[in-house]
Amino acid sequence: MSVEFTDDPQPRNNYWAMWGLPMFGLQDPAGALHEINECRKAHPDRYIKVSAYDSRHGRQTTALSFLVNRPQ
Protein backbone atom coordinates (compact mmCIF):
# COMPACT_ATOMS: atom_id res chain seq x y z
CA MET A 1 0.00 0.00 0.00
CA SER A 2 1.14 3.53 -0.65
CA VAL A 3 -0.25 7.01 -0.03
CA GLU A 4 0.28 9.70 -2.68
CA PHE A 5 -0.79 13.34 -3.07
CA THR A 6 -0.97 16.04 -5.76
CA ASP A 7 -2.55 19.38 -6.58
CA ASP A 8 -3.14 18.34 -10.22
CA PRO A 9 -5.59 15.41 -10.50
CA GLN A 10 -5.46 15.42 -14.32
CA PRO A 11 -5.91 11.77 -15.47
CA ARG A 12 -2.71 11.94 -17.49
CA ASN A 13 -0.74 13.00 -14.40
CA ASN A 14 0.74 9.64 -13.35
CA TYR A 15 3.42 11.11 -11.10
CA TRP A 16 1.98 12.00 -7.71
CA ALA A 17 4.26 12.76 -4.74
CA MET A 18 4.60 9.79 -2.41
CA TRP A 19 3.89 10.18 1.30
CA GLY A 20 6.63 8.19 3.03
CA LEU A 21 7.66 4.79 1.72
CA PRO A 22 5.36 2.10 0.33
CA MET A 23 4.12 -0.28 3.00
CA PHE A 24 4.55 -3.73 1.44
CA GLY A 25 3.13 -6.63 3.44
CA LEU A 26 1.03 -4.42 5.67
CA GLN A 27 -1.12 -6.58 7.98
CA ASP A 28 -2.74 -4.01 10.27
CA PRO A 29 -5.23 -1.57 8.70
CA ALA A 30 -4.62 0.87 11.57
CA GLY A 31 -1.15 1.53 10.14
CA ALA A 32 -2.64 2.46 6.78
CA LEU A 33 -5.25 4.71 8.35
CA HIS A 34 -2.59 6.44 10.45
CA GLU A 35 -0.53 7.31 7.34
CA ILE A 36 -3.62 8.55 5.47
CA ASN A 37 -4.59 10.81 8.36
CA GLU A 38 -1.05 12.17 8.73
CA CYS A 39 -0.98 13.01 5.02
CA ARG A 40 -4.38 14.72 5.34
CA LYS A 41 -3.09 16.85 8.23
CA ALA A 42 0.02 17.88 6.29
CA HIS A 43 -1.76 18.46 2.94
CA PRO A 44 -5.45 19.30 3.49
CA ASP A 45 -5.53 21.24 0.20
CA ARG A 46 -4.32 18.33 -1.98
CA TYR A 47 -5.84 15.29 -3.62
CA ILE A 48 -4.74 12.14 -1.79
CA LYS A 49 -4.99 8.61 -3.10
CA VAL A 50 -4.25 5.15 -1.78
CA SER A 51 -2.81 2.43 -4.01
CA ALA A 52 -3.00 -1.21 -2.95
CA TYR A 53 -0.47 -3.69 -4.33
CA ASP A 54 -0.81 -7.35 -5.25
CA SER A 55 2.31 -9.54 -5.17
CA ARG A 56 0.71 -12.90 -6.01
CA HIS A 57 2.43 -13.05 -9.41
CA GLY A 58 5.92 -12.42 -8.05
CA ARG A 59 5.95 -8.66 -8.66
CA GLN A 60 4.30 -5.66 -7.05
CA THR A 61 1.45 -4.53 -9.28
CA THR A 62 -1.29 -2.03 -8.48
CA ALA A 63 -4.52 -3.91 -7.76
CA LEU A 64 -6.62 -1.02 -6.44
CA SER A 65 -6.33 2.76 -6.32
CA PHE A 66 -8.82 5.29 -4.95
CA LEU A 67 -9.07 8.87 -3.68
CA VAL A 68 -9.30 9.44 0.07
CA ASN A 69 -9.18 13.25 0.07
CA ARG A 70 -10.51 15.86 -2.32
CA PRO A 71 -10.01 19.56 -1.47
CA GLN A 72 -12.98 21.94 -1.24
Backbone as CSV, one residue per row, in Angstrom:
resi,resn,N_x,N_y,N_z,CA_x,CA_y,CA_z,C_x,C_y,C_z
1,MET,0.828,-1.164,0.000,0.000,0.000,0.000,0.882,1.240,0.000
2,SER,0.426,2.260,-0.695,1.141,3.533,-0.646,0.125,4.672,-0.626
3,VAL,0.563,5.812,-0.087,-0.254,7.015,-0.033,0.453,8.068,-0.877
4,GLU,-0.289,8.691,-1.793,0.284,9.699,-2.677,-0.608,10.934,-2.692
5,PHE,-0.020,12.090,-3.034,-0.788,13.343,-3.067,-0.344,14.215,-4.228
6,THR,-1.261,15.105,-4.665,-0.972,16.043,-5.756,-1.952,17.205,-5.708
7,ASP,-1.607,18.269,-6.413,-2.552,19.375,-6.577,-3.132,19.375,-7.991
8,ASP,-2.683,18.445,-8.833,-3.138,18.337,-10.221,-3.694,16.931,-10.473
9,PRO,-5.019,16.742,-10.340,-5.591,15.407,-10.503,-5.866,15.013,-11.959
10,GLN,-5.297,15.738,-12.909,-5.459,15.421,-14.324,-5.202,13.922,-14.551
11,PRO,-6.082,13.218,-15.261,-5.911,11.775,-15.470,-4.582,11.380,-16.113
12,ARG,-4.005,12.267,-16.886,-2.710,11.944,-17.494,-1.533,12.172,-16.549
13,ASN,-1.791,12.762,-15.388,-0.744,12.996,-14.401,-0.514,11.710,-13.601
14,ASN,0.442,10.914,-14.020,0.742,9.641,-13.352,1.710,9.795,-12.198
15,TYR,2.358,10.938,-12.088,3.417,11.110,-11.103,2.948,11.962,-9.934
16,TRP,2.395,11.326,-8.931,1.983,11.999,-7.707,3.129,11.870,-6.707
17,ALA,3.227,12.824,-5.784,4.257,12.759,-4.743,3.880,11.664,-3.740
18,MET,4.864,10.884,-3.342,4.602,9.789,-2.414,4.770,10.261,-0.974
19,TRP,3.833,9.876,-0.131,3.889,10.175,1.296,4.626,9.015,1.965
20,GLY,5.843,9.253,2.388,6.630,8.194,3.025,7.008,7.112,2.028
21,LEU,7.288,5.932,2.546,7.662,4.791,1.720,6.473,3.860,1.550
22,PRO,6.451,3.072,0.470,5.365,2.097,0.327,5.396,1.103,1.486
23,MET,4.232,0.658,1.879,4.121,-0.281,3.002,3.762,-1.664,2.463
24,PHE,4.769,-2.391,1.974,4.546,-3.726,1.442,4.309,-4.693,2.594
25,GLY,3.394,-5.615,2.422,3.127,-6.633,3.437,2.421,-6.106,4.668
26,LEU,1.728,-5.010,4.540,1.026,-4.418,5.675,-0.086,-5.351,6.141
27,GLN,-0.118,-5.675,7.424,-1.120,-6.580,7.979,-2.184,-5.868,8.794
28,ASP,-1.834,-4.721,9.372,-2.738,-4.011,10.266,-3.330,-2.788,9.561
29,PRO,-4.646,-2.727,9.366,-5.234,-1.569,8.699,-5.078,-0.268,9.481
30,ALA,-4.826,-0.350,10.775,-4.620,0.867,11.575,-3.374,1.612,11.105
31,GLY,-2.361,0.894,10.661,-1.146,1.530,10.142,-1.426,2.320,8.877
32,ALA,-2.262,1.769,8.013,-2.636,2.459,6.780,-3.454,3.707,7.099
33,LEU,-4.413,3.578,7.977,-5.252,4.713,8.345,-4.440,5.821,9.012
34,HIS,-3.454,5.447,9.810,-2.591,6.440,10.447,-1.846,7.258,9.385
35,GLU,-1.272,6.594,8.384,-0.533,7.306,7.339,-1.451,8.192,6.504
36,ILE,-2.656,7.731,6.214,-3.622,8.547,5.470,-3.971,9.805,6.257
37,ASN,-4.233,9.653,7.535,-4.594,10.811,8.364,-3.440,11.785,8.529
38,GLU,-2.212,11.277,8.641,-1.050,12.171,8.730,-0.864,12.959,7.436
39,CYS,-1.085,12.319,6.306,-0.977,13.010,5.019,-2.078,14.061,4.899
40,ARG,-3.278,13.743,5.361,-4.379,14.722,5.338,-4.065,15.939,6.193
41,LYS,-3.455,15.721,7.355,-3.086,16.852,8.225,-2.042,17.740,7.567
42,ALA,-1.064,17.124,6.904,0.019,17.882,6.287,-0.400,18.549,4.980
43,HIS,-1.348,17.937,4.257,-1.756,18.458,2.941,-3.274,18.466,2.803
44,PRO,-3.981,19.291,3.572,-5.449,19.299,3.485,-5.977,19.875,2.172
45,ASP,-5.115,20.602,1.448,-5.534,21.237,0.195,-5.125,20.433,-1.039
46,ARG,-4.778,19.179,-0.871,-4.325,18.332,-1.979,-5.233,17.127,-2.166
47,TYR,-5.184,16.564,-3.360,-5.841,15.289,-3.617,-4.937,14.195,-3.057
48,ILE,-5.518,13.231,-2.386,-4.743,12.140,-1.786,-5.358,10.827,-2.240
49,LYS,-4.494,9.915,-2.685,-4.991,8.606,-3.097,-4.198,7.496,-2.415
50,VAL,-4.854,6.352,-2.328,-4.245,5.147,-1.776,-4.141,4.139,-2.915
51,SER,-2.990,3.494,-3.035,-2.806,2.426,-4.010,-2.492,1.150,-3.258
52,ALA,-3.228,0.100,-3.579,-3.003,-1.208,-2.954,-2.280,-2.101,-3.951
53,TYR,-1.287,-2.839,-3.473,-0.473,-3.688,-4.334,-0.837,-5.157,-4.176
54,ASP,-0.576,-5.911,-5.230,-0.811,-7.354,-5.246,0.490,-8.025,-5.680
55,SER,1.030,-8.887,-4.843,2.311,-9.538,-5.165,2.147,-11.024,-5.473
56,ARG,0.939,-11.473,-5.769,0.713,-12.901,-6.005,1.443,-13.434,-7.225
57,HIS,1.768,-12.594,-8.190,2.427,-13.050,-9.411,3.939,-12.820,-9.369
58,GLY,4.484,-12.588,-8.188,5.924,-12.425,-8.047,6.426,-11.017,-8.298
59,ARG,5.548,-10.063,-8.484,5.949,-8.662,-8.662,4.868,-7.783,-8.051
60,GLN,5.246,-6.588,-7.665,4.297,-5.662,-7.054,3.552,-4.928,-8.162
61,THR,2.277,-5.216,-8.310,1.450,-4.529,-9.280,0.293,-3.846,-8.554
62,THR,-0.181,-2.742,-9.101,-1.293,-2.030,-8.478,-2.585,-2.789,-8.732
63,ALA,-3.260,-3.173,-7.657,-4.519,-3.907,-7.755,-5.714,-2.984,-7.562
64,LEU,-5.518,-1.909,-6.789,-6.620,-1.021,-6.441,-6.055,0.367,-6.141
65,SER,-6.749,1.392,-6.593,-6.334,2.762,-6.317,-7.582,3.625,-6.200
66,PHE,-7.645,4.447,-5.151,-8.817,5.285,-4.946,-8.454,6.551,-4.172
67,LEU,-9.272,7.603,-4.368,-9.067,8.871,-3.679,-9.596,8.776,-2.244
68,VAL,-8.854,9.368,-1.325,-9.304,9.436,0.071,-9.452,10.875,0.539
69,ASN,-9.012,11.830,-0.276,-9.177,13.249,0.069,-9.323,14.064,-1.202
70,ARG,-10.323,14.926,-1.209,-10.515,15.859,-2.317,-10.720,17.236,-1.702
71,PRO,-9.884,18.230,-2.075,-10.010,19.562,-1.468,-11.332,20.223,-1.830
72,GLN,-11.717,21.206,-1.017,-12.977,21.937,-1.240,-12.957,22.677,-2.554
